[in-house]
């Protein structure tokens, strides 16, 4: 079933002219939502490339049948027009112009339909936000009262369970966020459904706190591509923000909203390789951010309107690679409270997810995990081994990346990595510690391999660690070699070891 969804999202379905759908706006908008084996799927139906699709619909007494090259596959349902579309605000504005149904139970709206990047000729090439204004499909600014009224009607009349607020970028950038928070408060007061707000990282990351204070449960901070050259070409304003600032925004958002409650779009089909998509997806998942990978959906009104989605064979490889990453990082769609990834209609990724591994390794994502890691280090190096009197913390912890191992949800081990100031791309690992009762889980070797993989991705050429002499066989099995003689440290013999980074598995490429 997951391969079928992948194919129809890339190739589209040829439908009768009576079946219509969105033709523009923000997001992957061209198409119509169908229910395939109980799963909501947004499918292209009107673009030129759909005329070559092998998929068609056949009307039956009970609904529709999906065919491929004339061969029946399975029944398929068209998500009906929601009842709230027939309603109007007191000012006479159609509810349909305020917010739209996405998938089968998600309400979405672009609160501010204008974007400063359009005015400055820096608009994203895949976006058609302002084009919706030219055909009167929407209004330029939705008020908090209008949004609250529509949210309540959509919940009561059509069973909507969550809502997305997105927006064009204000002038100056970031000025839209307080207004989004104001709208969120009104919606929560009137309809009290889970909300996701989607923003670009503001220069002042403190603005994100306003969304949390307004009752927002989930946040989308979308980068779209981790290939710097492609991002500069496709979304110059996003490229100007820089990956480092995006990373700071994601980390802050995870602290505020929690693991799995932060997401980022990655658009496949902009020209990048599977390697780039997999690298970015793992980068995000390690932080606790859901990498919502979607195929490019060329939208009427956008600069890419004449493009085509990526081939389904490419998307299958992408989804399989990212699905494995989610499995090893404890990230999953079913944990998300609101937003595009919870809706899932624009991507087949959720169908490729597997059950989380019992043992996973990732960065310490919040203060609770950091505290647990330091407590484990104290148990091992102070209480058990007596290497330190009261604490093993030192000045290197300030700049170190703290990695943790979790077994069935509980933090059971940790290691740290940090870069030296020699300028030689030299990184150091240390403070490897695993709870006594969990050393048979192989958490120690998993942490060392994760550390090796992490420093290699950061451009490391030399990765060393000073370890207790008794642990030399353990590190040797993982591809490390002794460097120099054994020396005494903290009253115990220690050996300097260097990792063979050539043993780190390479990413998938096409």
Beta strands, then each sheet from edge to edge (+ up, - down):
strand 1: 32-36
strand 2: 39-43
strand 3: 55-60
strand 4: 63-68
strand 5: 71-78
strand 6: 100-102
strand 7: 106-110
strand 8: 162-166
strand 9: 194-199
strand 10: 218-221
strand 11: 262-268
strand 12: 289-295
strand 13: 359-363
strand 14: 401-407
strand 15: 410-419
strand 16: 426-434
strand 17: 462-468
strand 18: 480-482
strand 19: 487-489
strand 20: 492-499
sheet 1: 2+ 1- 5+ 4- 3+
sheet 2: 6+ 7- 8- 9- 10- 11- 12-
sheet 3: 13+ 14- 15+ 16- 17- 20+ 18-
sheet 4: 13+ 14- 15+ 16- 17- 20+ 19-
end
